[in-house]
Every structure is written in structure tokens, then in C-alpha cells.
Amino acid sequence: MSAVPREEVSYRRMRPTDLGVVADLEKSLYAFPWSLGNFRDSVQAGYDCWVACHGDQVIGYAILMVALDEAHLLNIAVASGWQRRGIGRAFLDYILGVAREAKCEIVYLEVRPSNLAARQMYREAGFQQIAIRPSYYPARGGREDALFLGITL
Ligand SMILES: CC(C)(COP(=O)(O)OP(=O)(O)OC[C@H]1O[C@@H](n2cnc3c(N)ncnc32)[C@H](O)[C@@H]1OP(=O)(O)O)[C@@H](O)C(=O)NCCC(=O)NCCS
């Protein structure tokens, strides 16, 4: 599928009225999704909660937790019908810009070793592996490690 021109995708802060759509997207994208309550808590906690939109349609979302000069990217996702068109990478760059604006010096995240798409996206963006967190994620038939990645801004 062809890339979506950058100017066709806009970013804005997540609103309470987005929570249902975001939670539905989450359910469609992850075997172990966040609940709507997890997203609501993130908004209420003051995390940087963003959506990517095509026109009025929410096609992606990201949650960034900023603490002093560090940030943790807790979630980033693109609706399946919009994937592989450059949106994830552009959105990630935007979120790194948000962290930079907040004067963060480093952004961390966890990713499943089995999530090859996300790992490739993070690698291309410049993230590097820092550590492995054993049995971090729930998985079918047990637990899965997390790769702990970071990027210096
Ligand atoms: C990871 C995710 C956000 C990528 O979004 P996207 O819009 O498809 O990403 P892009 O089109 O910008 O692709 C960026 C790069 O990621 C890699 N990539 C993306 N999807 C891939 C796939 N299915 N297989 C292999 N590499 C892939 C490629 O290197 C791609 O660059 P290329 O298209 O030039 O080869 C998306 O797959 C997603 O939402 N997945 C489910 C949620 C998730 O796993 N989030 C990350 C949690 S840590």
C-alpha cells in the first residue's frame, strides 16, 4: 500500500470522547489490550495522550509518560487498515518531538521480542536495546520477556 502523505495526518491530544474509539482499536490490535479504564487513567494522570487523525477519524494513538528529563513511551499503535503506510514512524517522530519539547533527554519503552514490526520501526528510529525484562508481559501459555529500549534525544 502507498504511503499516506504527512499532511493528511494530524495529531492532537486525546479527549475523553476519544476513549471508546481508542479502546476499540486497542482491542483489535493487541492480544492483551489495555482497558478503556487504563486509557482514562492515563488521561487523568496527566500523561501525554495523543491521537493521530485522518480527517475526523482517529487512526492511531500514543501514550507518553514524562518524568523530569526522562520519558516512557507506554503505548503507540496504528489502526490495522492504516498500517505499513508510514504513519507509525511519522507518529513516533512526532511523539519524540513532544518529549524533546518537554526537555526530556531520553525516551524508554518496552517491546515484545515477538513484535517484529514494532522492533523494526524502533530500530529505524534509532532506539537501542538497554536490557531484557524477564517475564514482563502476559502471553498465551505463560509470560514473555520485554526488550527495554531507549533513545537519547
Ligand atoms: C508498530 C506499528 C505502530 C507500526 O505502524 P505502521 O504505521 O505500520 O508503521 P510504518 O508504516 O510507519 O512502518 C515503519 C517501519 O516499521 C517496520 N514495520 C512496520 N510494520 C511491519 C511489519 N508488519 N513487518 C515488518 N516490519 C514492519 C518497517 O520497517 C517499516 O518501514 P518500511 O515500511 O519502510 O519497511 C503498528 O504495526 C501497530 O500499531 N502494531 C500494533 C500495536 C503495537 O504493537 N505497538 C507497539 C507496541 S511496543
The ligand as a Gaussian input file, in Angstrom:
#p B3LYP/6-31G(d) Opt

LIG

0 1
 C        4.093000      -0.990000      15.205000
 C        3.100000      -0.137000      14.425000
 C        2.706000       1.073000      15.260000
 C        3.740000       0.331000      13.118000
 O        2.825000       1.205000      12.486000
 P        2.843000       1.402000      10.899000
 O        2.006000       2.576000      10.592000
 O        2.512000       0.131000      10.218000
 O        4.378000       1.722000      10.672000
 P        5.080000       2.309000       9.349000
 O        4.241000       2.034000       8.146000
 O        5.457000       3.716000       9.634000
 O        6.360000       1.396000       9.280000
 C        7.567000       1.794000       9.887000
 C        8.560000       0.653000       9.765000
 O        8.225000      -0.362000      10.703000
 C        8.517000      -1.640000      10.136000
 N        7.287000      -2.403000      10.017000
 C        6.025000      -1.954000      10.179000
 N        5.156000      -2.973000      10.036000
 C        5.903000      -4.063000       9.787000
 C        5.591000      -5.425000       9.565000
 N        4.322000      -5.857000       9.575000
 N        6.603000      -6.292000       9.361000
 C        7.875000      -5.865000       9.364000
 N        8.248000      -4.578000       9.554000
 C        7.264000      -3.708000       9.761000
 C        9.110000      -1.387000       8.771000
 O       10.499000      -1.281000       8.913000
 C        8.514000      -0.070000       8.420000
 O        9.258000       0.631000       7.490000
 P        9.034000       0.304000       5.917000
 O        7.566000       0.262000       5.686000
 O        9.719000       1.461000       5.263000
 O        9.680000      -1.014000       5.681000
 C        1.847000      -0.982000      14.044000
 O        2.292000      -2.195000      13.458000
 C        0.927000      -1.294000      15.198000
 O        0.094000      -0.473000      15.581000
 N        1.054000      -2.502000      15.768000
 C        0.168000      -2.930000      16.860000
 C        0.454000      -2.166000      18.125000
 C        1.892000      -2.353000      18.560000
 O        2.437000      -3.438000      18.514000
 N        2.501000      -1.236000      19.011000
 C        3.854000      -1.241000      19.526000
 C        3.861000      -1.698000      20.939000
 S        5.504000      -1.753000      21.615000

